[in-house]
Amino acid sequence: MEAAVPGSLDPVALDRVLRETLTAVERGREQVFFIAEQAREEYREAARELDEVRAQVAELIAQVDGLARRQQQARLRLVEISRHFQRYGEEAYREAYEEAMRLHEEWVRAQEREAQLRHRRDELERRLRRLGETVRRAEELAGHIRLALELLSGKLGQLLGQAADLQRRLQVGLMLLQAQEEERRRLARDIHDGPAQMLANVVLRVEVCQRLLDEDVGRAREELERLKALTRESLQDVRKIIFDLRPMALDDLGLIPALRQYVAGFVDKTGLEVELVTRGAARRLDPAVEITVYRVLQEALNNVWKHAGASRVVMRVEFAARRLWAEVADDGCGFDPAAPRGADRFGLANMQERVAMVGGRIDIQSRPGQGTRVRLEIPLGREEDGHADPGPDR
């Protein structure tokens, strides 16, 4: 009987572990679904109540304005009678006074009711945001669990004979699925939190304007100005979402202008000092190469912001006849590339997979306390007659 090889995987034990894991994950998924459904129901109830409160606020605004006008008219009537008391008499003065006081009291009560409803509306909006965050996190967790179940219950049995490659295959598969799900969730969240909320607010303000047109043209004008500002803001959100999905500058102008635009926005957002340096004659490349280089450099820059604690970053892009070199170098805390880094390695693996798909290679150089340098090299055409590009100057 052969002895077990140290570090090898026992197929029977692995199968048992997988089955136990599947059972535990399935149980966890059911609990997460229950929590998510409860949060959704509370969200729907709160949303219905918020719509009712918003409608009541709009009605009270019109009511308060109407009472204010009637109160003003009653006061003018009282002043008129007071000036000509002999003509109108004491009875007319008393009736006018009581009418003015009654309208004032109604106006005060309506204002108090409006303030209460506004407070309730603000509370409901805060509650909706909290519930929406709970639903989002539950859905995100459910998505992770679903991905784990798909991977664990798939064709792992066929991979038992390839134990040495199992971990890498699982990581890459999970990474790709996670990236797709994360992008979908991000897009849905951006649309829900941005344009969708804005459009709901636009509808409400349109209704308010409709009521005010016949009562107070000045206020209607003010609401229309706010409506215009909201519409512009919503348009900016939509344009940002479109840019995040596919930067138009990349298709229209090419890699370098798109990178300049991205770096400028990144600097404005983070305050981090980033210098973009280019060498060689920039030109249009294959679309697959352009989007690969753009996304890898984008990921590298985001990693610097999230993890490096750097104060300065240099991004270099160099065009040669048949090669393109690019790198992102920072003066941050650095790390040991050989050490396990948990979820952070998925980002690095994603960058490596992207570059490999267009025939390139990526090199990550880093040491603790000495910053990080991410370099990629991508071929742009066949190297003929044994002449190769000499490579970038360092």
Secondary structure as UniProt FT lines:
FT   TURN            6..7
FT   HELIX           11..83
FT   HELIX           85..88
FT   HELIX           90..152
FT   HELIX           156..162
FT   HELIX           163..191
FT   HELIX           192..196
FT   HELIX           197..213
FT   TURN            214..215
FT   HELIX           217..245
FT   HELIX           248..252
FT   HELIX           255..270
FT   STRAND          273..279
FT   HELIX           287..303
FT   HELIX           304..308
FT   STRAND          312..319
FT   STRAND          323..330
FT   TURN            337..338
FT   TURN            342..343
FT   HELIX           344..357
FT   TURN            358..359
FT   STRAND          361..366
FT   TURN            368..369
FT   STRAND          372..379
FT   TURN            385..386
//
